[in-house]
């Protein structure tokens, strides 16, 4: 699966995983979950829902850090600059894929700076769109 297609999913969680040399001891310190939008939004709610099960599964605290601005590019840039040791996880929307084509002055490249594999990109939410209208409106779909 290409990185662009993976990033274009409804909501992705991109993890920067540890190298094989550290796999036996990971994690041995708190993990930062960088949320690409301010507190109170849908992404923040998702982060708060998944953070407790993640803490339980990994045995380490998960620190949620909301970084809003520039359509999530500020948070993505921070995650891209983090050490590639698996202790920084980025929670972002499909806006990251679009932003890679819109912003020419970005300080990172998602394809180069983020590790993408089936185990590090998760689809956390799928949008269901429902439209309602008056019964007097004659529609077929």
C-alpha positions as CSV (number, residue, x, y, z in Angstrom):
1,X,0.0,0.0,0.0
2,X,1.5,3.4,-0.9
3,X,2.1,6.0,1.7
4,X,-0.2,8.5,-0.1
5,X,-3.1,6.0,-0.1
6,X,-2.5,5.1,3.6
7,X,-2.4,8.8,4.6
8,X,-5.7,9.4,2.7
9,X,-7.7,7.2,4.9
10,X,-10.3,8.9,7.1
11,X,-8.1,9.1,10.1
12,X,-4.7,7.7,10.5
13,X,-2.4,7.1,13.4
14,X,1.1,7.1,12.2
15,X,3.6,5.7,14.6
16,X,7.4,6.0,14.5
17,X,8.4,2.6,15.6
18,X,11.5,1.5,17.5
19,X,14.4,-0.3,15.8
20,X,14.8,-4.0,16.2
21,X,17.6,-3.5,18.7
22,X,15.2,-1.9,21.2
23,X,12.2,-4.1,20.5
24,X,12.7,-6.2,23.6
25,X,12.6,-3.3,26.0
26,X,10.0,-1.0,24.3
27,X,8.4,0.9,25.9
28,X,10.4,1.8,28.9
29,X,9.3,5.4,29.3
30,X,6.1,7.5,28.6
31,X,4.9,7.8,25.0
32,X,3.7,11.1,23.5
33,X,0.6,11.0,21.4
34,X,0.7,14.2,19.3
35,X,-2.8,15.2,18.2
36,X,-2.8,17.5,15.1
37,X,-5.8,19.6,16.2
38,X,-6.7,21.6,19.3
39,X,-8.5,20.1,22.4
40,X,-12.2,19.6,22.2
41,X,-12.5,18.4,18.6
42,X,-13.1,15.0,17.2
43,X,-9.4,14.1,17.0
44,X,-8.9,15.0,20.7
45,X,-11.9,12.9,21.6
46,X,-10.5,9.9,19.7
47,X,-7.1,10.4,21.4
48,X,-8.8,10.4,24.8
49,X,-10.8,7.3,24.0
50,X,-7.8,5.3,22.8
51,X,-5.2,6.5,25.3
52,X,-6.4,4.4,28.2
53,X,-6.4,1.1,26.3
54,X,-3.0,2.0,24.9
55,X,-1.6,2.7,28.4
56,X,-2.9,-0.6,29.6
57,X,-1.6,-2.6,26.6
58,X,1.8,-0.9,26.6
59,X,2.3,-0.6,30.3
60,X,3.5,3.0,30.1
61,X,1.7,6.4,30.4
62,X,0.5,8.0,27.2
63,X,0.9,11.8,27.2
64,X,-1.6,13.6,24.9
65,X,-0.2,16.7,23.3
66,X,-2.6,18.8,21.2
67,X,-0.9,21.0,18.7
68,X,-3.2,23.0,16.5
69,X,-2.5,25.2,13.5
70,X,-1.8,25.1,9.8
71,X,-4.2,22.2,9.2
72,X,-2.2,19.9,11.4
73,X,1.1,20.6,9.7
74,X,2.7,22.1,12.9
75,X,2.0,18.8,14.8
76,X,3.2,16.7,11.9
77,X,6.4,18.7,11.6
78,X,7.0,18.2,15.4
79,X,6.4,14.4,15.0
80,X,8.7,14.3,12.0
81,X,11.5,16.0,14.0
82,X,11.1,13.6,16.9
83,X,13.6,10.8,17.4
84,X,12.6,7.7,15.4
85,X,12.4,5.6,18.6
86,X,8.7,4.9,18.8
87,X,8.0,7.3,21.7
88,X,6.2,9.8,19.5
89,X,2.9,8.8,17.8
90,X,1.0,11.2,15.5
91,X,-2.8,11.2,15.3
92,X,-3.8,13.0,12.2
93,X,-6.6,13.1,9.6
94,X,-6.5,12.6,5.9
95,X,-5.7,16.4,5.7
96,X,-2.0,15.4,6.0
97,X,-2.1,13.8,2.6
98,X,-3.8,16.9,1.1
99,X,-1.4,19.3,2.9
100,X,1.6,17.6,1.4
101,X,0.5,18.9,-2.0
102,X,-0.8,22.3,-0.8
103,X,2.1,23.6,1.3
104,X,5.4,24.1,-0.5
105,X,7.3,25.4,2.5
106,X,6.9,22.4,4.7
107,X,9.8,21.2,6.8
108,X,9.3,17.5,6.3
109,X,8.2,14.9,3.8
110,X,5.6,12.4,5.0
111,X,6.8,9.7,2.7
112,X,10.4,10.0,3.9
113,X,9.9,11.0,7.5
114,X,7.2,8.7,8.7
115,X,7.4,4.9,8.8
116,X,4.4,3.3,7.1
117,X,3.5,-0.3,7.4
118,X,0.4,-2.3,8.1
119,X,1.3,-2.3,11.8
120,X,1.9,1.4,12.1
121,X,-1.0,3.0,10.3
122,X,-4.5,2.4,11.7
123,X,-7.9,3.5,10.5
124,X,-9.6,4.6,13.7
125,X,-12.8,6.0,12.4
126,X,-14.9,5.8,9.3
127,X,-17.3,8.6,8.4
128,X,-20.9,7.7,7.8
129,X,-22.8,10.4,5.9
130,X,-26.6,10.5,6.3
131,X,-28.7,13.0,4.5
132,X,-32.2,13.8,5.6
133,X,-34.9,15.7,3.8
134,X,-38.6,16.3,4.0
135,X,-40.9,13.5,3.0
136,X,-42.5,15.8,0.4
137,X,-39.3,16.0,-1.6
138,X,-39.3,13.3,-4.2
139,X,-35.9,11.6,-4.0
140,X,-34.7,8.2,-5.0
141,X,-31.4,8.1,-3.2
